[in-house]
Amino acid sequence: MPVASTPPATGVKQFWPVVTVEPGGNVDVVFYQSQETSTSSNPFCTVSVGGGLRRRGTANSLVDTFWAQSLDGGNTFPTLMRVSTTTSNWCTAASNIRPNFGDYIGSATGGNHVFPVWADGRNGVPDTFYATLQGAGKSK
């Protein structure tokens, strides 16, 4: 089953999902969504991708973190919520990690709460952020 709607062909990417299952059967998925688009503040993106290679072009990676929840064992995901409060431009974050932001995403559940943790470059450098989300309340 799709967790989120099918991305449009305009450069949206959904990636690095983290799946947790609560004791009552709720399925929680935390993932990144990136809009690949040009920006006036950074008209040309150049980022090291390792091995001496660089990503170069006019598209910036404007990334947010989302949470989807299923109350029927993963058959449908009616709850979809943006978790990050600020969009992060991965092309402008100063980093020497090539930018492996997505290597740093996780989630845990407990007591009808979801606790996503993700990497974010909103302050100009990679940093970690977290949220406490209230689940839908189905438990055994």
SVG drawing of the C-alpha trace seen along z (x, -y; Angstrom):
<svg xmlns="http://www.w3.org/2000/svg" viewBox="-8 -35 46 41">
<polyline fill="none" stroke="black" stroke-width="0.4" points="0.0,0.0 1.3,-3.5 2.1,-5.5 1.7,-8.9 0.1,-10.0 2.0,-9.4 4.5,-12.2 4.0,-14.4 6.5,-14.4 7.8,-17.8 10.8,-16.7 9.2,-15.5 11.1,-12.6 10.0,-10.5 12.7,-8.5 14.4,-6.7 11.2,-5.5 11.5,-4.3 8.7,-2.0 7.6,-1.2 4.6,0.9 2.9,0.1 1.7,2.9 -2.0,2.3 -1.1,2.7 -0.8,-0.9 1.9,-1.3 3.9,-4.5 6.1,-5.6 8.5,-8.6 10.2,-9.7 11.8,-12.5 10.2,-14.4 12.3,-16.5 11.1,-19.1 13.9,-19.4 13.6,-22.9 15.5,-26.1 15.6,-28.9 16.5,-32.5 18.6,-32.4 20.8,-29.6 20.6,-29.6 23.3,-26.9 23.7,-23.9 27.0,-22.2 27.5,-19.4 30.1,-16.8 28.7,-13.3 31.9,-11.4 34.6,-9.8 35.6,-13.2 32.2,-13.6 30.0,-16.6 26.3,-17.2 26.0,-20.4 22.9,-22.0 20.1,-24.5 17.9,-22.2 18.0,-22.5 16.9,-19.8 14.2,-21.4 13.5,-18.7 10.8,-18.2 10.1,-15.2 6.6,-13.6 4.8,-11.1 2.1,-8.7 0.0,-6.5 -2.1,-3.4 -4.8,-2.2 -5.5,1.0 -2.2,2.8 -0.7,0.9 -3.6,1.3 -4.3,-2.4 -2.5,-5.5 -5.2,-8.2 -3.0,-10.3 -0.2,-12.2 1.5,-15.1 4.5,-17.3 6.7,-16.9 9.5,-19.4 8.5,-23.0 11.0,-24.5 12.1,-23.3 15.8,-22.4 17.8,-23.2 20.3,-20.4 22.3,-22.3 23.1,-25.2 24.0,-23.4 27.7,-23.5 28.8,-19.9 31.6,-17.5 29.3,-14.4 28.6,-14.4 25.5,-15.2 24.3,-12.0 21.6,-13.6 19.2,-10.7 21.5,-8.3 20.2,-10.0 16.4,-9.4 14.7,-7.3 11.5,-6.8 10.3,-5.1 6.8,-4.6 5.4,-4.2 2.4,-5.1 0.4,-6.2 3.1,-8.6 5.5,-8.6 9.0,-10.1 10.6,-10.9 14.3,-12.0 15.7,-13.4 18.6,-15.4 18.0,-18.9 20.1,-21.8 17.8,-24.7 20.5,-26.5 23.1,-26.2 24.8,-23.0 23.4,-19.5 21.8,-19.0 19.3,-16.6 15.7,-17.4 12.9,-15.5 9.2,-15.7 6.7,-14.1 3.5,-13.2 0.2,-12.0 -1.0,-8.8 -4.6,-7.9 -5.1,-5.9 -5.7,-2.3 -4.0,0.1 -4.4,3.6"/>
</svg>
